[in-house]
Amino acid sequence: MAQVGWYGLGSMGLAMASNLQRHLVARKALNLVYSNRTMSRGAPLQALGAIPEPSFETLFSQCGIIFTMVANDSVLQNLLSSAVSSGHSLKDKIFVDCSTVHPETVSKAVAQLKSKDASYVAAPVFGGKPIAVDGKLVFAIGGPKSATDVVKPLIQDVMGRRVIECGEDATKSSLLKIAGNIVTVNMMEAVGEAQVFAEKTGLGTGPMEELIGEAFGAVAGGYSKRLTTGAYAPPLDSRPGFGVSLAIKDAKHAMAMASDHGIQLPGLEIARLNMEAARAYGGECLDSSAMYGTLRQMAALGFGNEKSRKV
Ligand SMILES: NC(=O)c1ccc[n+]([C@@H]2O[C@H](COP(=O)([O-])OP(=O)(O)OC[C@H]3O[C@@H](n4cnc5c(N)ncnc54)[C@H](OP(=O)(O)O)[C@@H]3O)[C@@H](O)[C@H]2O)c1
């Protein structure tokens, strides 16, 4: 198997890369080579036997398969542009991006890499950090079959429980991810509204959480736990599970595409505005579920709850 490389060790990337490294060790394959802007975040991965490489240029030049899991479109574009303009041969390399990016970013990446005889596979993921830790993410994979066939064994039952095939057009994967996040963000808003209602009416968040988990499923129950455990506003020295700016980015991608196609997304727009208000009040160190803080403020409960950071 080709040398596998990984760039991006945020909330999701570190968990995913750790599962991939464990798989490579079990297969007696070459250890993962990893890089990140903040290299110190890779210490747990290095402890599993992966090899740190501070330079992305050195990393991609020595790897045949390069995974990326980064914050947003511009970070991905910068990485790929640096590879394409580096002068190194990219022939037959496979770049696999798992971040959530706009389909136009994917189109550009496909064209850039094709011009260098390399392949781009879009493999965005569904599921938060705990699911990434368990290796149970859902992937939406799209790209040339010759490349996806090589990549899928590194995903299925390694980092993910399910791979949804989106065909050879990689933009379809990113479209599915963005469509899925319309549900995710609306569901966080709905759970937040229900929990504010439960608290303010005296029903209590405990019975509400039990109902949400039982009647609406584990995902909705997980969103409720982010509120009742205070994870929506975590300590300033921690990294949120799914940063509020990332969810705002995802909502904006969906709204831009909706506008291009004459579609209204009024629920998503309300959730986006509530997330923007939360960020303006509490700063960057907030989870995507922090629209709950805004909803609490609207109900005169105060942004923070007894388990959250004192915001
Ligand atoms: N968290 C979730 O629940 C979730 C679920 C599904 C999909 N996603 C998507 O997956 C992607 C990663 O999410 P995440 O939660 O892992 O994000 P994260 O914790 O914020 O990590 C972002 C990663 O991008 C790197 N990065 C940020 N800005 C950079 C820059 N200017 N130059 C170079 N590297 C930079 C970070 O490096 P440092 O470590 O140095 O900061 C880190 O490796 C995002 O596109 C997100 O929308 C997230």
The ligand as an ORCA input file, in Angstrom:
! r2SCAN-3c Opt
* xyz 0 1
  N     -16.601     18.943     14.678
  C     -17.611     18.310     14.119
  O     -18.538     17.821     14.804
  C     -17.656     18.152     12.618
  C     -18.496     17.180     12.074
  C     -18.522     16.998     10.698
  C     -17.736     17.801      9.883
  N     -16.946     18.769     10.428
  C     -16.109     19.565      9.506
  O     -14.815     18.986      9.558
  C     -13.806     20.004      9.432
  C     -12.892     19.967     10.651
  O     -13.688     20.181     11.805
  P     -13.044     20.185     13.275
  O     -14.194     20.244     14.221
  O     -12.023     19.111     13.392
  O     -12.337     21.620     13.256
  P     -11.261     22.212     14.275
  O     -11.242     21.464     15.550
  O     -11.507     23.673     14.307
  O      -9.873     21.931     13.518
  C      -9.573     22.619     12.334
  C      -8.284     22.102     11.721
  O      -7.898     23.022     10.667
  C      -6.625     23.597     11.001
  N      -6.572     24.995     10.607
  C      -7.458     25.979     10.926
  N      -7.077     27.143     10.375
  C      -5.905     26.901      9.710
  C      -5.035     27.696      8.933
  N      -5.274     28.988      8.721
  N      -3.946     27.104      8.389
  C      -3.711     25.783      8.579
  N      -4.501     24.969      9.306
  C      -5.596     25.527      9.860
  C      -6.498     23.449     12.510
  O      -5.147     23.548     12.897
  P      -4.764     23.854     14.433
  O      -4.898     22.553     15.181
  O      -3.390     24.362     14.357
  O      -5.750     24.895     14.934
  C      -7.091     22.061     12.692
  O      -6.192     21.072     12.257
  C     -14.575     21.314      9.240
  O     -14.689     21.576      7.862
  C     -15.937     21.026      9.872
  O     -16.960     21.845      9.316
  C     -16.867     18.940     11.786
*
